Each structure stands twice: as structure tokens, then as C-alpha cells.
Amino acid sequence: MPVNTALRRTFAVIAALPLLTLAACGYGSESKDENANAKVAAGAEKIDGLDSVKIGYFGNLTHATALVGVNKGYFQKALGATEAKYQIFNAGPSEIEALNSGSIDIGWIGPSPAINGFTKSKGTNLRIIGGSASGGVKLVVNPDKIKTLKDVKGKKIATPQLGNTQDVAFLNWIADQGWKVDAESGKGDVSVVRTDNKVTPDAYKSGSIDGAWVPEPTASKLVAEGAKVLLDEADLWPDKKFVITNIIVSQKFLKEHPKAVEAVLKASVETNKWINANSDAAKTAANKQLGIDSGKELPAAVLDPAWKSIQFTNDPLASTLNTEAEHAVKAGLLEDPLLTGIYDLTPLNTVLEAAGESTVDDAGLGVK
């Protein structure tokens, strides 16, 4: 499908955007692991001879598998004497850049950055090796200005970043309404205002936006400021499931250190099992880690509704990733991508079989 050159250039620039919060490595801020269970057990051995495995994630509840796995020590336990090191990111493109540079080995990330990173490298830089979460994205609006979905036309609606997962989803929804918006500028029948999630609540309070299509906990933060949920994105998907967070790994690391990758996946599967069996305790652990990483925990009025809207799963929901790629093409932000080989679910299925759980499918997009 032909795509406007300027839009392709813009999407390429997005992939190279630097992270807003820089750390010593130049990409993400370091996470602190303060849980006593995360200490290296006496007599433990290094996996694949590695001193450390570097894991990246976002400070979002949609990345709660990582948050809880860090806080409860699951990753460190699985890695033995190999140290689990963590980096926190604010944006997917920055995490892809860190993966490409070797600043992280494995990361939790949204589908759009994973798709873009894979296609930009012509399929050479990453693999999706597992799922983590579904849902947790909402259209929240000022109820004084927007009472029905039709009222969104002519209003200013925020998304986190041009070309990010929520931006693509909103542009696709706009198109389905029969409205026109220039994807690059965000101008048209709806004004799409790209706003960092950290400042979106202030933008809402100031009246500079009328609503936002955002992930949790930003959506619930806006609700706490008086906004109303107009649409839950899950309602637009079959079975109300769509991938919001994947696990990716650099292809080099996967090839050279398969046991380490399997160990991290084992920890992820164990973490998801614990989350789904202990929802309240898991919510508390995720929030505690958010507080450790950012210096501030979420209040119950934000945490509780946000947590309820997210499902934690090992299944990468591969068919929905393919659909999200189609949405990016439809929006003019991506050339029709060749996604064959983006998945390698063999290590995950090995872990799932060993745990007595059902294996997952790559929807025909796996390594051949």
C-alpha cells in the first residue's frame, strides 16, 4: 500500500526519539529492587555464564507483570546468581533504541513500537517471545463537552505519542466514524493532541484538551479529575481481548543466551499465575514498585478502577497484533509490513508445557 513519504519519514523519526528521562546508560532510569526475596540465593549459579540480564519496562500498570516480578523477586529467583538489572522507560521507541544498542536484553513493550522496530530493521533486531497484558485503554472525556461518541467530532483529544499504540487505535477509530484527520499533524475533524501521559492530567485540568485515548493508570487519573469513560477499547475487539503489552528480546541475546531467556519467561509465567490468583496482593505489589521507581504510589481512587480493566496473560494475542499493524497502515503511519518472523514462541511454550499450562499460537507470524 503506498504511503505518503512525509508520514513515513515522521514514523522513522519517532523510532529514533530519545527517552525523556535519561540515566547513566543514556536510555532509561534504573529501577530499584528492594524486595528481600530478590537477593541472590546462596550457592546459586550463573545462567549461560552471564553476570547480569538487563530488563526494561514502563512505569505503567499495563506493565504490571514486570512491576510485580521485580517487586516479588521472581526474575532474580529464576536467574540464580545472574543479576537481574532493570531500566524504566517512558516511550516505546526509546526502549527499542536501548534494545538495539544492547543497553537492555529483554523488555516489556507495546505492540506498535515492537512492530515498528521489527519492520525498520527488516526483521533483524527483535523477536516477540511472549504476552503480558490485554486491555487497560480507554477514551475518557470531559462530560460537560462530550456526552456521546458523536460529540468527539470537533474536539481536542490527547494520545500519548504520534504513532504509539493508543495513537494508532484512536486514528483507526476516527476513520471508522467516517471522519478525516491528517495523521502527521493531528488536524482534521478531530484534533489529535500528542501529549505525554505524565502531563495529560494537567492538560485536562487546564482545558487544553477535551479528553484522551490513553492507557491505565492515566485514564483513571483523568476520571479522578472529573472525566468520564466514554469508551473502553476492549469493547472494540473480539472477546474483548487485544494485546497491550508484549515481551521482546534482541535476536542476538536470544541466540546466544537461550537459557537466560527461558528463565525470564519462567519468571513471567509464574508472576502472571500469582497475579491472577492474588489480585489484591498483586495490585498492592505493582503499586509498591511504582512508588519505588517513581517516588509516588497511586491513590486507591486511581489504582482500583485501573487495575480492574487489565487482564494479565502469557498469550501474546498474535492475531490482534497483526490487526493493529493493519490499523497503522490504514492510518498512513506504516507501509504494509511483513511480520513473518516477529514471533518466536518456542521458549515460552517450553515453559508453559513444563508448568502444565496451555501453549500459545503465533497466528502464522512465527520464525519459519
WOKASUL-V796858 format. One line per field, one symbol per residue. burial: b if it has 24 or more other ideal C-beta (glycine too) atoms within 12 Angstrom, else e. Layout:
burial=???
//
This chain:
burial=eeeeeebbebbbebbebebebebebebbbbbebebeebebeeeeeebbebebbbbbbbbbbbbbbbbbbbbbbbbbbbbbbbebbbbbbbbbbbbbbbbbbbbbbbbbbbbbbbbbbbbbbebebbbbbbbbbbbbbbbbbbeeebeeeeebeebbbbbbbbbbbbbbbbbbbbbebebebbbbebebebbbbbbbbbbbbebbeeeebbbbbbbbbbbbbbbbbebbbbbbbbebbeeebbbbbbbbbbbebbeebbbbbbbbbbbbbbbbbbbbeeeeebbbbbbbbbebbeeebbeeebbebbbebbbbbbbbbbbbbbbbbbbbbbbbbbbebebebbbbbebbbbbbeeeeeeebebbebbee
//
